[in-house]
């Protein structure tokens, strides 16, 4: 009950202060700006890679994320994110509460060679996610440090394309560390149409294979790998509200769900003083 109470308080904070969901790109909006984000991700798969080889398991899960981001200073952002899920394991439940702080060391938009940001995230993972084989959660408390680097190309007042990547290293109160490495290319047409092509990878450094015949208590001790590639189309309304639709496919998976289809819809509402 205490965990649910904290999650509800976090939701209220996000809605009333419009502070944005976790964003790792190495650029941010103007100082004192805020964003409110929301998304729904549908994940579908039919097989697991386990300690007994490939096993059939049909599953469709829904993940809901609400977040808020605030640019506190010229080089600092603070973010808060609350997630919930509806899955085979749990009809509905809060899955995680995450806070992120980032510092921007370089900005190529104002003349630096590249844009570079470093940051750290801290999460509380609820039981609905820890016991869900469809999510890569290790324990109840998790932390991750990350760095993002990128280069942007502009025409007049608009950015036209940009390429950026993220490296992260995390650990939880259960099991072994994990690492992530993401690569993204984006195209922007007159701040109306946007295209993103990406590859996201996640690597768990555990020494166990994914159990199939025993109960599941998280990926903390599992040595897993997942590589997802996909694309997102975004449309920006005259009110500056961003609407996006995304599809990704798991091209490689080990000790986790394989051949996964991921569909996501999202929105972003920016606000500046």
C-alpha positions, 0 to 999 in steps of 0.5 A, a space after each residue: 500500500 505504501 508503494 502504491 501511495 508513492 506512485 499515486 503521489 508521483 502521478 499527481 506531481 507529474 500532472 500538476 507540475 508538468 515536469 517529462 518522461 525520460 529523454 536521453 538525447 543530447 539536446 534540450 529545450 530552452 531554459 525554464 521550459 517543461 514538457 509533459 509526455 505519455 505513451 502506450 507500448 504494446 509488446 507481442 511475442 510467441 517464444 522465449 529463449 530459455 535454459 531449455 532452448 526455445 519455448 513457445 509462449 504467446 503473450 501480449 503486454 501493454 505498458 503505459 508511461 507518464 512523465 514530465 521534464 523540466 529544464 532547471 538551468 541552461 545545462 541541467 534537466 530533471 525528469 520524473 517518470 511513472 510506468 504501469 503495465 497490463 500483462 499476463 502476469 498482472 491485470 494492471 499494476 504500477 511497474 516503476 517510478 524513475 527520477 533522472 538528472 542530466 548535465 549538458 557539457 557541450 552543445 553543437 547548436 551554439 558552436 561546440 564540435 558535438 553535443 554531450 550530456 551525462 546523467 544518472 537515473 534512480 528507479 523503484 521497481 514494483 513487484 508487478 514488473 520484477 516478476 514479469 518475464 516480459 520486462 528487463 528488471 533486476 530488483 526493487 531499487 535500480 540505478 544507471 549512469 548514462 552518456 549521450 553524444 550527437 551531432 546536429 545539421 541545420 538549415 535556416 532556423 530548423 534542424 534537418 538531421 541529427 545522429 546520436 548515441 547513448 551508452 549506459 551502465 546500471 546495477 540493482 539491489 539484486 544480481 549483476 550489472 547491465 549495459 545499454 548502447 543505443 544509436 539513433 538517426 533523425 530527420 526533421 522537415 520544417 518542424 512538422 514531420 519527423 522520422 527516427 530510425 534507431 537500434 536499441 541494445 541491452 546486455 545483462 551480465 548475469 551468469 544464469 540462463 533464463 529459467 523456464 520451469 521454475 518461478 521467475 523473480 527478475 533478470 538480475 542473475 540472467 545473462 541476457 542480450 536483446 537488440 531491437 531495431 525500429 522506426 518512428 514517425 512524428 507529427 507536430 501540431 500547430 499547438 506544438 503538441 507532438 504525436 508519434 507512432 513507432 514500431 520495433 522488432 527484436 532482431 536478436 534475443 538471448 535468455 529473453 523473449 525473442 522475435 518481439 513486435 513492439 508498437 508504441 503511440 506517444 505524445 509530448 506537450 511542451 510548455 515555456 514560461 
